[in-house]
Amino acid sequence: MSEVEITVAGQARVTVAPDQGSIRGQVVIDGDDAHDVLQRVTTSVRALVEDLRALADAPGTALSSWSVDDAVSGVRQDWTAEGTPRTVRYAAASVRAAFTDARALGAWVTAASGVPGLAVHDVRWSLLPEHEAEVRAGLCRDAVVDAARRAGEYAAAAGLAPPRWVALADEGMLHGRSDTVFAAMSGAPRHEVHHLGGGEALPFQPEPLLLTATVHGRFAASPRPHAAPEPSPHPSPHPEES
């Protein structure tokens, strides 16, 4: 009997607390005068930039990164309450900021609510790049170990010898398709912020990230050699000729 091929998927998963929360917001102001709305958005953007720069330079800051885009302007068609068309001028600028502390993030969002035209759309939680690489390496190791364990169990169940590795690949690549070997099963947890108000800081409590890794492994296992028959305890009825 020739070798038997065994193909398995090795999997691993881990739950990790996120390292940072990233907010995505936009300053949008519209009106009848293009110059006026652009000036108002520019003023709001300037206030955000000054605040974020000061926060970034503060000792022990929880602000890990930030960016504010230049203001852009445009025109859109709207309708009045009477149902007549109306041309609206608007200006907008996007803002992004990442914090390594949920309380600091909530405090900044609450404080920034006073900036005219600013709306925070959502908050996404993630790992820092160095931590993500560390988690990814550990998951891949665990997935490879799981693949070897599964192959060994199949071989033992089929009465085969311990299997040997033939191929190891990212998920799907043994069949000619490339998929990711590392994924967040539940996606990046997010909070939607529908409105901003003054008062106490918004309480953000991020959920843990559930991360997985999958590898595909191919093994070969040989039949177990048949054991030599044990000698009979009884003498042969036909003695050997001398």
N, C-alpha and C positions, 0 to 999 in steps of 0.2 A: 504494500500500500504506500502510495506517495505521500508527500507532505500535504497537510490540510491548511488552507489559507483562512485566517481569521481577521475580520475587519471590525473594529469597534470605534466608538466615540468616547473619549475621556472628558469628563466635565468637572468643574470646580466652581464654587460660589463663595462669596464672603459679603458680609454686611459691614459697611464702614461709615462712620460719621463724616459728613462733608466738612471740608476745610474752609470753604468760602462761599459767600452768597453774592451773586452778580445781579445788579438791577439794570433794567433797560427802561428808559423813559424818553420823553420828548417834550420840548417846549413848542407849543403851537398857539398862535394868535392870529385872528382874522379880523377883517374890517373892510371899510370902503376905500381907504387910502393906502396904497402900496408902500409908500415911504414911511408912513406912521407905523404900520404893523411890523415892518422890518426893523425899525428903530426900537420898538418895544421888545421884540424877541432878542435883539442884540443886547439890550440892557439886562434881560433875564439871563442870557448866556454868560455875560460878563460877571454877574453875581455868582453864578454856579462855578465858574472857573476860579474866581478868587477864593471861594469857600473850599473847593476841593484842593487847590494848591496849598492853602494853609493847613488843611487836614493832613495832606500827604507829608508836609514838613514837620508835623508835630511829633515829639518824642513818643515812641511806643505806639504809633498809629496802627489802627486796624485796617486802614485803606491800603489795599494791595495794588490796585491799578484803577485808572480812570481815563475817560476821554470825553470830550465835548466837540461835536462837529460844528463847522461853520454854518451860519444861518442861510437858508435858501428860501426863495420866495416864489409864488406862483399865483395862478388865477383858477378859480373853479366856478361853475354855475350852480346857483342855489335858487330857492323859491321863497317868496314872501308868504306871509300868512294869508294874503288875499289870492295866492296862486299865480302871481306874476313872476317871471324870471328875474333873477338878480345876480349881478356879477360880484363875486367876493374875492378880495385880495387876501392872501395869507402868507405867513412866514413861519418856518419851522426849523428846529435844530434838535438832533438826537444827543442823548447823554447816557453814558454807561459808567458804572462804578462797581468795584468788587471789594468786599470786606471780609476779613478773616474772623470777625466776631459778629454774631447775630444781633447782640444788643446794640453794638455800634452802628450796624446797618439800619436798625429800626430807628435809632436816634437821629441819624442823618436824614432818612426819608421823612421823618416828622418835621425836622427843622426846615428841610427844603420845600415843604408844602407851602411856605410863604412866598416862594418865587412865582411871579405871575406867569400863567400859561403852562406850568410844568405838570405833567401827568406821568406817573410811574406805572408802566404796564404790567410788569411781573418781576419776580425774583427767582433766579435759578441757582441751585446749590450744586457744588462740584468739588473735586479734589484739586489740590495744587499739583502742577506737573510732576514735581519730584516724587510726591506721595503716590500719584497715579501710576508712575513707572514702577515703583516698588511693589504696589499691590498687583499690578499686571504681571510682573515677573513671578510673584508667588503663586498667582492663580494658574499661570501656564505650567509651573512645576507640578502643582497639585493635579492638573488635568492630565499630564503625561503619566503620573503615578496611577491615576484612576484608569487610564487606558490599559496600562500593563496589568493591573489587577483584574479588569474585566476579561482581558484575553486569557489570563491564567485560569479564571473560573470556567470559561467556555471550554478550554482545552481539557481541564480536569473532568468536566461533565461528559465530554465526548471520549474519555479514556485515552487522551493523547498525552505525549510528553510535554514538559514545560515549553511554552512557545518562545520563539526568538523574534526580535524586531526585524521587519522588512522595510517599512516606510512610516514616516511621521509627517503630518501636514496640518496646516490650518484647516478649519472646518470647510468641507466642500472641495478642497483642492485635490483630493485623491480621485475625484470624479471630474476634474477639469474645470471646476468653478471656484473662484476665489471669494470667500466671505471673511468677515472679521472674526478673529479668534477671541476678541475681548469685547464685552458689551455690558451696558447697564440694563438689566432686565426691565426695570420699571421706568427707565428713562431718567433724566435729571429732574429730581423733585423741584417743584416750582410753587410759588405763591402768587396769586393774582391780586394786585392792589387796585381796587376799583375806584377809590377816592382817597384823597388826603385831607386830613384835618389837623388842627393844632392840638395842644394838650400833651399828654404823656406819650413817650416813644412807643411806636408800634411794636407789639411783642411777636417776634419771629421765632419759631421753634422748628428748625429744619428736620425732616425725616431722614433716617439713615439711607445711604445709597446701597442698593443690592446689585452687586457686580458678579458677572459670570465669565468663564472662559471655556471654550470647547476646542478639542483637537481630535483629529482622526488618525488612528494608527492601524497599520496592517502588520500581521504577524504570520508566521508559519510554524506549524507544530507537526512533529513526526509521530507515527504510532509508537506506542510503548513496546519495547522488545518483549517477546514472549519469554517467560522464565523457563529455564531448562527443567525438564521433569525430574522430580526427586526420585532417587533410587528406591526400588521396592524393598520393603523389609523382609520379604520372603525370598528364599533362594530360587534360582531359576530351575525349572524342571529339566532343562537341557544344559548340563554342564559344558563349559567351554572345552573344546578339544585342546589338548596340550601339544 
